[in-house]
Every structure is written in structure tokens, then in C-alpha cells.
Amino acid sequence: MAVPEAVAGLAAIPGVRTAAQLGAPDAAVSAPAGMLPVTPVLAKLLPGGGLRRGTAVSVFGSTALILALLAEATCEGSWAAVAGLPELGVAAAAELGVELDRLALVPNPGAEAIAVVSALIDGFDLVVLGPVLARATQPQVARRLAGRVRNRGAVLLTAGPWPGADLELSVSRRRWHGMTDDGFGHLKVRDVVVTSRGRGAAARPQAHPVRLPGPGGAIVAGQPRVGGRPTEVAG
């Protein structure tokens, strides 16, 4: 999609910080036709090994997983926008590999939320909706937005359920590592299991262990337990 002219009008919407305002280049590199790339760790969970343009993906239980899905695409030249996630940390996004120069933030879309989301779909390759915004969207409005996503070739990621989502990704079995046997130390890595299920080629559930975050912050493939005792921590 490479940020069409519609993005220029986003700066006029209250609360929108566009990628251009964050210091991004004037143009994006075109992504492969029909698919947006993801890190290889997540590719095995997605039909075709990437995020298919024109689809909606629901993500349950992890903002970190949403950011991990944005990372490869933004680094390869795609643009992403996040609406309705005021708690999103830019430092965390960068640590997970998101290219901040290609990220726009709309923490609180306000009363014109649907208009804001529609404008974002017109102007960005990936659009993320926070849980409150996703839940508040009526089914008929969701269908209209889904049609817009298909027409524009965008990818919609929602934190939580979305009517008619093409794919659902969920995170379970969270376990942090880094504590010593006597209860001291720092939490360093988190083992989780990511499960995907959906329609068509994704009808058969797939589950894979990953480290989110891994030792360097970014998502990596799951590994056997390392040093210290595992600690059960929510989130």
C-alpha cells in the first residue's frame, strides 16, 4: 500500500501522530504482493507464512504478540497504525523490532473512532485496534470495516475478538525465567505457547512454543528451560 495520499489528511485528526511526524522517510518500499512478512518464528503459524492482505486477525492475551507481528513488516517498508491502545510502550515496540519511523499512534480515537479507523485503513498497511475499541464496534460496522480492509489490501489486527476474523492467535502457558532457586534475580525471558486457528487453510489449529520476549527482547523460537527457576506470572 506504501502510504497513499490519504495519510496526509490524518494529521488533521486530533490525537493522531503520523509516521511522517515521527521522522519517517517520504516513501515506503513496496511489500510482496498479497502478503506482509512476519518474523520466521511466527511464519509457521500463518497460512502462506505471512499476514495476508485484506484479512482480519484477532490476537488474544498479548500486546507483545501484536507488536511482534508488526516488526518484520515495518522493517521491510510497510506502515502500521495503532488505535485505542494508550498503554502501548514505544520502547517495548522498538525492543520487539518495530520500526518506529513507520508507526503511527492514536491512543484515544474519541467520539469519531470509526472515522479515524476508516482513515487509518485507507492509509496504512497494518491497523491495530485496542480491546475497548474492538469490543465497542457493532457487528454491522465491523463488516463494513472488513470490506474496506479487503478493498484497500490492508491487514486489521484486533486485541481481542472481532466478528468474522479470518484468523485467531492466542497466547497461553506463560512462564517467566530468571529467578534463582531462593527467589532472587531478574525476570529475563518469557516462554509462551502461541496457537493459531481460523478458516480455510488455517482451520486446523497450530501451536508452537516461543519466547516473548527472548533474551534480547525480540521474539525467538521456544527453547528448553535456561538457568534459574521458572516463575508463573500473569501477562
Disulfide bonds with the S-S distance in Angstrom:
none
